[in-house]
Structures are given as structure tokens and as C-alpha cells.
Amino acid sequence: YPYEYLAGMVTLGLRMIATANRFFDALARHRGAGTRSPFYLRVGIAHGPAAGAVVGMIRAFYCIYGDTINTAARLCMMANRSQIHCTSAFITQLGTSSRYQTQDTSGRAQAGDGVAAARQFAPSDLDMTPRGQLEVKGKGLLRTFDINGWNREALPPAQSWSRGGDDS
């Protein structure tokens, strides 16, 4: 997968958590001190194959399913409050995805749009906390991480899906 897709998943998760926290904090301010809602958002990210299809005839909806989706859901359940919990496979996939790279007609990698040469993701690009090996139902022991945000010097480039605002 292109780096931008993977980085987009992390950025989306971080923005969803930040938005949910702002909403519940504003609600607590409106209701008065000490009334913070017990609801928190948790995000689980796994990497692997998945399938999707439109289900239903009258009330059709798109359903995504597969072992990867089940793993992400279980990671979500095991995540701490307002946290992204991911597998080492996701981190590894980020590490094998190049960013800022285009191919010319000869197949040689070139920098795109005036950006420096191709660069690989490094684990240091993310502020992560290792969670160690956790027992995940149906998967056994998985090495997992909490993603706390992007390191400032490694923020992903602005994307067409970006709506601006804070990238942390």
C-alpha cells in the first residue's frame, strides 16, 4: 500500500480521538465541573487482507469483514482510552512503504514535486509506546503498540483528504 494510505489511517485515528475528546470536554464544560462523560474513543489498526461487499436489498450497506477486521476490533477493545492500538504488522508495513517517490519512464525513482528523494518510514516517525506481547483471541500472542502521535519533524505531507487543523 502507498505510504499515504497508511499514514492517513494513523492521522484519521488521531483526529477522530481529538474530535471526540473536544466534544466530550465541551459537553462537560456546558454541564458543569466534574461531569465529563464516561465515553472515550479507542482505535484499533491491523494490517492484512479484508473483503467488502454491499449487503442487503432494501437497506443496503457496505460491510467489511475478514480476519484483519476482527483483529482490529479486538485491538480496539484492548486499547486504552483515547488511544490507537496497532499490530507490529501495521508498523512493519509502514516501514516498507516509500513516501514522496515517483517513477520516471526509465523506472528510476525520482523526487516528486520538488520534494527530496524517496524516504522510507522509520519507527521514529511515530511517537509509539510498545505494549509488548498481548494475547488476542483467535490470534495468540501479538506484539502491539500504542500510537501517541506523529513526531513533529516526521509529519506526513498534507493530503487531499486533509481538512487542515492540527496534525497531531
Backbone torsions as a table, in degrees:
resi	resn	phi	psi	omega
1	TYR	NA	147.1	176.2
2	PRO	-64.6	147.7	-179.8
3	TYR	-53.3	-39.1	-175.9
4	GLU	-60.7	-35.1	178.5
5	TYR	-65.9	-45.3	-178.1
6	LEU	-68.7	-44.4	177.6
7	ALA	-63.7	-34.5	178.0
8	GLY	-63.8	-36.6	177.8
9	MET	-63.6	-43.4	179.1
10	VAL	-64.7	-47.6	-179.0
11	THR	-62.2	-41.7	177.9
12	LEU	-61.2	-46.1	178.8
13	GLY	-59.7	-44.4	179.5
14	LEU	-63.8	-40.5	179.8
15	ARG	-70.3	-36.9	177.2
16	MET	-63.0	-43.6	179.2
17	ILE	-63.2	-45.2	-179.6
18	ALA	-62.7	-41.0	179.8
19	THR	-65.8	-44.8	178.9
20	ALA	-61.9	-42.4	179.1
21	ASN	-64.2	-42.3	177.7
22	ARG	-62.0	-41.9	-179.9
23	PHE	-62.0	-50.4	-177.5
24	PHE	-70.2	-31.4	174.9
25	ASP	-67.7	-41.9	177.7
26	ALA	-64.4	-39.4	177.8
27	LEU	-62.6	-40.5	178.2
28	ALA	-65.7	-40.0	177.6
29	ARG	-63.5	-37.9	-179.9
30	HIS	-67.6	-40.6	-178.4
31	ARG	-78.7	-26.3	-178.3
32	GLY	121.8	164.7	-175.6
33	ALA	-60.5	144.1	175.3
34	GLY	75.8	16.8	-178.2
35	THR	-114.5	26.4	-180.0
36	ARG	-57.9	131.6	179.5
37	SER	-61.1	146.4	178.9
38	PRO	-78.5	5.6	-177.9
39	PHE	-88.9	133.2	176.8
40	TYR	-137.3	150.2	178.2
41	LEU	-92.9	138.5	174.3
42	ARG	-128.3	143.8	-176.9
43	VAL	-126.0	134.3	174.9
44	GLY	-118.1	132.5	178.9
45	ILE	-127.7	127.6	175.3
46	ALA	-129.0	160.9	179.1
47	HIS	-120.9	134.6	177.4
48	GLY	158.6	-174.4	-178.0
49	PRO	-72.7	148.0	175.8
50	ALA	-147.3	159.5	177.8
51	ALA	-126.6	156.2	178.5
52	GLY	-147.2	152.1	179.6
53	ALA	-160.3	157.8	172.1
54	VAL	-79.4	128.6	-177.2
55	VAL	-116.5	133.7	175.9
56	GLY	99.6	154.5	179.7
57	MET	-106.3	-44.1	-176.0
58	ILE	-88.9	-49.2	177.8
59	ARG	-112.3	70.8	-176.2
60	ALA	-68.5	139.9	174.1
61	PHE	-145.8	159.6	-179.5
62	TYR	-92.5	127.9	-177.0
63	CYS	-118.8	131.4	175.5
64	ILE	-110.1	132.8	-176.4
65	TYR	-147.0	165.4	178.7
66	GLY	137.7	173.9	-177.9
67	ASP	-60.8	-37.8	179.4
68	THR	-63.1	-40.7	179.7
69	ILE	-66.1	-42.5	177.8
70	ASN	-62.7	-40.5	178.5
71	THR	-63.9	-45.1	178.9
72	ALA	-61.2	-39.2	178.7
73	ALA	-65.2	-39.4	178.9
74	ARG	-69.9	-37.0	175.2
75	LEU	-62.9	-39.2	178.0
76	CYS	-59.7	-44.1	180.0
77	MET	-65.2	-29.6	-178.1
78	MET	-91.2	-5.7	-178.3
79	ALA	-70.9	152.6	172.8
80	ASN	-75.8	165.4	178.8
81	ARG	-56.3	138.2	176.3
82	SER	52.2	46.8	-174.7
83	GLN	-137.6	148.5	170.6
84	ILE	-98.2	127.5	179.7
85	HIS	-116.7	124.5	-177.2
86	CYS	-135.1	165.4	179.8
87	THR	-88.5	160.9	175.5
88	SER	-66.2	-26.4	177.5
89	ALA	-63.0	-37.2	177.1
90	PHE	-66.0	-43.9	178.8
91	ILE	-63.3	-41.6	178.1
92	THR	-62.2	-42.8	179.5
93	GLN	-62.9	-40.2	175.0
94	LEU	-59.1	-39.0	-178.2
95	GLY	-69.1	-21.4	179.7
96	THR	-99.0	0.6	179.3
97	SER	-96.8	126.2	177.3
98	SER	-84.8	154.6	178.2
99	ARG	-126.4	154.6	179.1
100	TYR	63.7	25.3	-173.9
101	GLN	-113.9	137.2	173.1
102	THR	-126.8	163.0	178.7
103	GLN	-112.5	135.3	172.7
104	ASP	-88.5	-178.4	-175.6
105	THR	-65.0	-22.6	179.4
106	SER	-85.2	-4.3	179.9
107	GLY	90.3	-1.4	179.3
108	ARG	-79.6	142.2	177.5
109	ALA	-73.2	134.9	176.5
110	GLN	-133.5	156.8	175.5
111	ALA	-70.0	141.2	-178.8
112	GLY	-105.1	138.6	174.4
113	ASP	55.3	40.0	176.1
114	GLY	74.6	9.8	-180.0
115	VAL	-86.8	152.6	179.9
116	ALA	-57.4	170.3	-176.9
117	ALA	-56.1	165.5	-177.9
118	ALA	-53.7	144.1	-176.2
119	ARG	-137.1	135.7	176.6
120	GLN	-86.5	149.7	173.0
121	PHE	-65.6	144.5	173.7
122	ALA	-125.0	144.9	178.0
123	PRO	-52.4	-26.8	179.7
124	SER	-70.7	-11.4	176.8
125	ASP	-67.4	-26.0	179.2
126	LEU	-108.5	144.1	171.0
127	ASP	-85.5	102.6	-175.3
128	MET	-122.2	152.7	173.9
129	THR	-122.6	118.2	177.5
130	PRO	-65.7	136.0	176.6
131	ARG	-100.3	-3.2	-178.6
132	GLY	81.5	-160.9	179.6
133	GLN	-92.6	122.1	179.6
134	LEU	-115.7	144.5	176.5
135	GLU	-78.4	116.1	178.7
136	VAL	-112.0	124.6	-176.8
137	LYS	-53.4	128.3	178.5
138	GLY	82.0	-8.2	-177.8
139	LYS	-120.7	-20.2	-175.7
140	GLY	85.4	-149.5	180.0
141	LEU	-81.0	126.7	176.4
142	LEU	-123.5	137.9	173.3
143	ARG	-80.9	123.6	-174.6
144	THR	-128.5	164.1	-178.3
145	PHE	-137.6	151.0	166.8
146	ASP	-98.7	131.7	176.1
147	ILE	-99.3	120.4	-178.1
148	ASN	-95.0	-21.1	179.2
149	GLY	155.8	-177.3	176.2
150	TRP	-89.7	141.1	169.3
151	ASN	-70.1	137.5	-173.2
152	ARG	-52.5	-42.3	-177.3
153	GLU	-74.0	-9.3	-176.1
154	ALA	-117.4	17.1	-179.6
155	LEU	-55.9	139.0	178.0
156	PRO	-66.8	153.5	-179.8
157	PRO	-65.5	156.2	177.9
158	ALA	-60.0	138.7	-177.1
159	GLN	-118.3	166.8	177.2
160	SER	-64.8	-24.2	178.9
161	TRP	-82.1	-8.5	-177.6
162	SER	-76.2	136.1	177.4
163	ARG	-104.0	13.5	-178.6
164	GLY	83.4	-170.4	179.4
165	GLY	88.2	-165.1	-175.3
166	ASP	-75.6	130.2	179.1
167	ASP	-93.0	8.5	-178.8
168	SER	-98.7	NA	NA
